[in-house]
Amino acid sequence: MPRSNRPRRRPAVPRAERAAAGAREELDDFNPERVLAGFARLESAPDGEWRVRRVTTRNAAKDYTCPGCSRIIPPGVAHVVVWAEDHLFGEEAAIADRRHWHTHCWRTRTYRRR
């Protein structure tokens, strides 16, 4: 019997099985760090209450100046964004005054009173 140049048909897979296979692939790619990176956590320190959100290397797209060391945070470097939880002029002003810090600079900062 001569060989056929036509590709073989794949056997029909029911839609429910295809959906279950896709769900398994999504669970395999689940990364808890990616999920938690978008949420701001509350940190208490002697200098006040702070909201801290991690920025991953994938999301770091601009140059920022770290207030801890006055050096540039280049694009592609993971860092944290910090704003005051108890800002005098409210939440909108606190978010407008947020700052990008190197992770190390934020952890080792000196606690000065505001």
N, C-alpha and C positions, 0 to 999 in steps of 0.2 A: 504494500500500500504506500503511495507517495506521501511525503510530508506536506503539510499545509503551511502556508506562510501567514495564515490568519492567527491572531492571538487567541488563546483559549479563553472562553468565558469563565468568569469566576462564578462559583455557585451562589445562588441568591441567598443573602443573609437577611433574616427578618429585621425589621426596623428596631424592635425592642433590643435585640442583641447588639446592633450597631450603637445604639444610644448607651447601653451598658458598657461597651468597650470604650467609648469616648469618655464616660465618667471615670473609668479606671485610669485612663491616661491623665486626666486632669488631677486626680488624687496623687498620682506619682510625681507630678510637677509641683505639688503643694509645698510652699516654703513659708514657714511661720514668720521669718524675719521680714519677708516682703510684705506680709499682711500688717505686721506691727509697725513698720516704718512710717506709715501714713498717719498714725494716731499720735497725738500729743499726750505725754504722760505728765503728771503733776509731781514736781520735786520740791521738797521743803528744805530750806537752808537758813542759816542765820541772817542772810540778807533778804529774805522774803520767800514767797511762793512763786514758783516758776513753771511755766508750761514748756516742755522740751519735746521737740519732734526730730527724729533722725531723718537725714537726707542721704539716700543711697548714692553710690557712684553713678548709677544709671540716671538718676534725677538731678544730679548736680551739673547744671548747664551753664552757669555764669561765674564770673569772678566776684568774690566777696572779700571784704577786709575783716579779719577776725579782731574783735575788740580786746581779746586777751593778750595777743602778741603783736598786733598791728601788722601782721603779714597777710598776704593775699591767699585766699583759698581758691585754687584754680579749678576749672571745670573738670569733672571726673573724680573729685576727691570727696569721699564720704565725710559728713560733718553733721552738726546739730543746729537747729533753729530754735531760739529761745525768746520768750516774751514773758512779761510780768503777769501773774495771775490777778494781782490786786492793784491794778493801775489806778492812779488818782482820777483819771478822766474816763474810765470805763474800758470795756472790752475792745471796742473799735480802736481806741487810741493805743491800747496795749499791742494789738496786732500790727498797727502801723509802726510801732517802735521796736518790732522784733529785730533780732540780730543773729547773724550766722557766725558760729564759733567752730574752731577746730574741736574735735571731741576731747582731745587731751587737754586743751586750754580750758574747756568748760569744767572738766573734772578736777583740775588742779588750781582753779581760780582762787583768789583771796576773797574772803567774805567782808566786803566793805559795806557799811550802812549806806542806804540810798538817801 
